[in-house]
Amino acid sequence: MTSTATLPAASVADTRWPIRLWGMLITLCIVLFLDGLDVSMVGVALPSIGTELHLETSTLQWLVSGYVLGYGGLLLLGGRTADLLGRRKVFLIALAVFALASLAGGLVSSGPLLIATRFVKGLAAAFTAPTGLSIITTNFAEGPARNKALSIYTVFGAGGYSMGLVFGGLMTGFGWRWTFLLPVPIALAALISAAILVPKDKGDAAEGGHDLLGALFSTAGMLLLVYTVVSAPEAGWGSARTVGSFAAVVALFAAFVAVEKRVRHPLVRLGILRKASLVRASLVIVAVAGSYFSWQFIVTLYLQDNLGWSPLTLAMALLPVGVLVALSSVFSDKLVDRFGTGPIIALTTAVMAIGYLLFLRIDTAPSYVAVILPAVLLIGIGWVGFPAINIQATNGIDDDEQGLAAGVLQTSMQVGAAIVLAVTTALISSGPHGSSPQAVLDSYRPGLIFAGVAAIIGTLIALTHFLPARRAPQMVPEREPEPEELAAA
């Protein structure tokens, strides 16, 4: 089934779209929703999976890390591939792979095979996520129309992660396999819808040949970086294995840069990294995503393992974050239109940091209303700025590099979050340990503090938006001599 219609880009002032354009946007949103849903649902189901398949904790970790490895390691390649080969084609193929891997994950009964399906799903998401974002940015003109579309799109992604906790708690009650099988019919329905509604590429694909050597070095470097980060807490940050892996990562990226400088049609035009707004947004998203995932990791362990909360109770406790994210879709684009991306990102990241610091009041018998809920609400408000980060990253980028920009941003989010979480885990492991509730909480506290510090750093980075931009020195033309001066000479 193919789509022959080509959707015109919405005009800057036009935020009233035809049904077909709305259908395309909602389809892309559903796929991003599935990405977030899949990550958080499986996280809730890990104890049940470990019990049934007799998997050790170190093996269970790779059900999460395997997805991150495929996702974070291939995002940059996924975004650029969409620019080079066509966004619609790449999106449809990757979505089909995602559905098949989900089905396989629900049917296998082997730990290694289950981890393999998670890696393949992460790989598929590494192509659907940046491709979906670039489809939006090339079909909605920069300005109010694109701001509105990106606000809706990013809200679905964050909402999927929040709702995944709830669905995970519900599905685990029927059996952990349903956390893998639930996305299958949704992905297939989205695949059919995308085949009908996503327009063919309009001839704006990036020109040039395929930089196979650059693709090899970048993919190998990203995969090894993610693998090294997620395995470092277990192997030891100072171990020969970890240090050697990081050295190999540096060598691979150095080779990648050397290749990109010399080839005629590079996989990544290095000049795009001089785009201040893209770099700023990418660094802020490291802080926002990394601090939140680290905080949620600690909260999940402490409230379930030490205070005896059920997965569903935990999900409902954190649900206000998802509700605030969903409500933000109503007004976030209007806030960006009125105030710009810079103020929104700085303010919401600061509010998120306050939420983390407020959560430090937690004790061994915390009141949900007095202690947990206020922090959760502030952290949820922090996510209201997430659409603005996506808008800031893609503004001013040429259409033939929108996939690349999306890949840079989402790679920063996934790899950065993995690094922040790994540091958090190391802080917890290196601290004092004990069996009493207070001793356990004390061992988690450095990680909670680090999450707050990461958000504060993100706020400071966001504030650089207000620094005066550097201007190239202007050449002052020499003054022509007056006629009287010439006569006197």
Residue pairs with C-beta under 8 A, 6 or more apart in sequence:
1 192
1 195
1 196
2 195
2 200
3 88
3 195
3 196
3 197
3 198
3 199
3 200
4 200
5 20
5 199
6 199
6 200
6 202
7 20
7 21
7 24
7 139
7 199
9 138
9 139
9 140
9 141
10 17
10 21
10 139
10 140
10 141
10 145
10 146
11 141
11 145
12 141
12 142
12 143
12 144
12 145
13 143
13 144
13 145
14 145
15 144
15 145
15 148
17 25
17 145
20 197
21 139
23 193
23 197
24 135
24 139
24 194
24 197
24 198
24 199
25 136
25 149
25 152
25 153
27 190
27 193
27 194
27 197
27 198
28 132
28 135
28 136
28 153
28 194
28 198
29 152
29 153
29 156
29 157
30 156
30 186
30 190
30 193
31 95
31 128
31 132
31 187
31 190
31 194
32 128
32 129
32 132
32 153
32 154
32 156
32 157
32 160
33 156
33 157
33 159
33 160
33 163
34 98
34 160
34 183
34 186
34 187
34 190
35 125
35 128
35 129
35 157
35 160
36 157
36 158
36 159
36 160
36 161
36 162
36 163
36 164
37 160
37 161
37 163
37 164
37 167
37 182
37 183
38 67
38 102
38 121
38 125
38 164
38 183
39 64
39 67
39 161
39 164
40 160
40 161
40 162
40 163
40 164
40 165
40 168
41 164
41 165
41 167
41 168
41 171
41 179
41 182
42 63
42 64
42 67
42 118
42 168
42 179
42 180
43 64
43 164
43 165
43 168
43 300
44 164
44 165
44 168
44 169
44 172
44 179
44 311
44 315
45 168
45 171
45 172
45 176
45 179
46 60
46 63
46 64
48 172
48 175
48 176
49 55
49 60
49 63
49 114
49 176
50 56
50 57
50 59
50 60
52 176
53 109
53 110
53 111
53 114
55 111
58 234
59 111
59 115
61 230
61 234
62 115
62 118
63 114
63 115
63 118
64 118
65 230
65 231
66 115
66 116
66 118
66 119
66 122
67 118
67 119
67 121
67 122
67 125
68 122
68 226
68 230
68 414
68 418
69 119
69 122
69 223
69 226
69 227
69 230
70 118
70 119
70 120
70 121
70 122
70 123
70 124
70 125
70 126
71 122
71 123
71 125
71 126
71 129
71 414
72 122
72 126
72 222
72 226
72 411
72 414
72 415
72 418
73 126
73 219
73 222
73 223
73 225
73 226
73 227
74 122
74 123
74 126
74 127
74 219
74 222
74 223
75 126
75 129
75 130
75 222
75 407
75 410
75 411
75 414
76 218
76 219
76 222
76 268
76 404
76 407
76 408
76 411
77 126
77 215
77 218
77 219
77 222
77 267
77 407
78 90
78 94
78 126
78 127
78 128
78 129
78 130
78 131
78 403
78 407
79 130
79 131
79 134
79 403
79 404
79 405
79 406
79 407
79 408
79 410
80 215
80 267
80 268
80 403
80 404
80 407
81 90
81 127
81 403
82 90
82 91
82 127
82 130
82 131
82 134
82 403
83 134
83 205
83 206
83 400
83 401
83 402
83 403
83 404
84 205
84 206
84 208
84 210
85 205
86 200
86 201
86 205
87 131
87 134
87 135
87 138
87 198
87 201
87 403
88 135
88 194
88 198
88 199
88 200
88 201
89 201
90 127
90 131
91 127
91 128
91 131
91 132
91 135
91 194
91 198
92 191
92 194
92 195
92 198
93 127
94 124
94 125
94 126
94 127
94 128
94 131
95 124
95 128
95 187
95 190
95 191
95 194
96 191
97 120
97 123
97 124
98 121
98 124
98 125
98 128
98 183
98 187
99 183
99 184
99 187
99 188
99 191
101 117
101 120
101 121
101 124
102 117
102 121
102 180
102 181
102 183
102 184
102 187
103 180
103 181
103 184
104 113
104 117
104 120
105 114
105 117
105 118
105 121
105 180
106 177
106 178
106 180
106 181
106 184
107 177
108 114
108 117
117 180
129 406
129 410
130 403
130 406
130 407
130 410
131 403
131 406
132 153
133 150
133 153
133 390
133 394
133 402
133 403
133 406
133 410
134 402
134 403
134 405
134 406
135 198
136 146
136 149
136 150
136 153
137 146
137 150
137 394
137 397
137 399
137 402
137 406
138 202
138 204
138 399
138 402
139 199
140 146
140 148
140 149
140 150
142 395
142 396
144 333
144 337
146 391
146 394
147 333
147 336
147 337
147 387
147 391
148 333
150 333
150 387
150 390
150 391
150 394
151 328
151 329
151 332
151 333
151 336
151 387
151 391
152 329
152 333
153 387
153 390
154 386
154 387
154 389
154 390
155 325
155 326
155 328
155 329
155 332
155 386
155 387
158 322
158 325
158 383
158 386
159 322
159 325
159 326
161 322
162 318
162 319
162 321
162 322
162 325
163 322
165 311
165 314
165 315
165 318
165 319
166 312
166 315
166 316
166 319
166 322
167 179
167 182
168 179
168 311
168 315
169 310
169 311
169 312
169 314
169 315
170 312
171 178
171 179
171 182
172 178
172 179
172 311
173 312
204 399
204 400
205 400
206 265
206 400
206 401
207 265
207 400
208 264
208 265
209 264
209 265
210 265
211 259
211 260
211 263
211 265
211 266
211 267
213 259
213 263
214 256
214 259
214 260
214 263
214 266
214 267
214 268
215 267
217 252
217 253
217 255
217 256
217 259
218 253
218 256
218 267
218 268
220 252
221 249
221 252
221 253
221 256
222 411
222 415
224 245
224 248
224 249
224 252
225 249
225 415
226 414
226 415
226 418
227 245
228 242
228 245
228 246
228 249
229 415
229 418
229 419
229 422
230 418
230 422
231 242
232 242
232 422
232 426
233 422
233 425
233 426
233 429
235 241
235 242
236 242
237 426
257 270
259 266
260 266
260 267
260 268
260 269
260 270
261 270
268 404
269 401
269 404
272 278
272 397
272 401
272 404
272 405
272 408
273 279
273 408
275 396
275 397
275 405
276 469
277 341
277 392
277 393
277 395
277 396
278 392
278 393
278 394
278 397
278 405
278 408
278 409
280 392
280 461
280 462
280 464
280 465
281 345
281 389
281 390
281 392
281 393
281 409
282 393
282 408
282 409
282 412
283 412
283 458
283 461
284 345
284 349
284 389
284 458
284 461
284 462
285 389
285 393
285 409
285 412
285 413
285 416
286 412
286 413
286 416
286 417
286 419
286 420
286 458
287 349
287 416
287 420
287 454
287 455
287 457
287 458
287 459
287 461
288 349
288 352
288 382
288 383
288 385
288 386
288 389
288 455
288 458
289 413
289 414
289 416
289 417
289 420
290 416
290 417
290 419
290 420
290 421
290 454
291 352
291 353
291 356
291 420
291 451
291 452
291 454
291 455
291 458
292 352
292 379
292 382
292 383
292 451
293 417
293 420
293 421
294 420
294 421
294 424
294 447
294 450
294 451
294 454
295 356
295 359
295 379
295 448
295 451
296 318
297 421
297 424
297 425
297 447
298 424
298 428
298 444
298 447
298 448
298 451
299 314
299 318
299 359
300 314
301 444
302 362
302 440
302 441
302 444
303 309
303 314
303 317
304 310
304 311
304 314
306 437
306 440
306 441
307 437
309 317
317 368
317 372
317 376
318 376
320 373
320 376
320 377
320 380
321 376
321 379
321 380
321 383
322 380
323 380
324 377
324 380
324 381
324 383
324 384
325 380
325 383
325 384
325 386
328 383
328 384
328 387
329 387
332 344
332 384
332 385
332 387
332 388
333 387
335 344
335 388
336 344
336 387
336 388
336 391
341 388
341 389
341 391
341 392
341 395
341 465
342 392
342 462
342 465
342 466
343 465
344 384
344 385
344 388
345 385
345 388
345 389
345 392
345 462
345 465
346 459
346 462
346 463
346 465
346 466
347 385
348 381
348 382
348 383
348 384
348 385
348 388
349 382
349 385
349 455
349 458
349 459
349 462
350 455
350 459
351 378
351 381
351 382
352 378
352 379
352 381
352 382
352 383
352 455
352 458
353 382
353 452
353 455
353 456
353 458
353 459
354 378
355 374
355 375
355 376
355 377
355 378
355 379
355 381
355 382
356 375
356 379
356 448
356 451
356 452
356 455
357 452
358 374
358 375
358 378
359 371
359 372
359 375
359 448
360 445
360 448
360 449
360 452
361 371
362 371
362 372
362 441
362 448
363 371
363 441
364 437
364 438
364 441
366 372
382 455
389 409
390 409
393 405
393 406
393 408
393 409
394 402
394 405
394 406
394 409
397 405
420 450
420 451
420 454
423 450
424 447
424 450
424 451
425 447
427 446
427 447
427 450
428 443
428 444
428 446
428 447
431 442
431 443
431 445
431 446
432 439
432 442
432 443
433 439
433 440
433 443
434 440
434 442
434 443
481 489
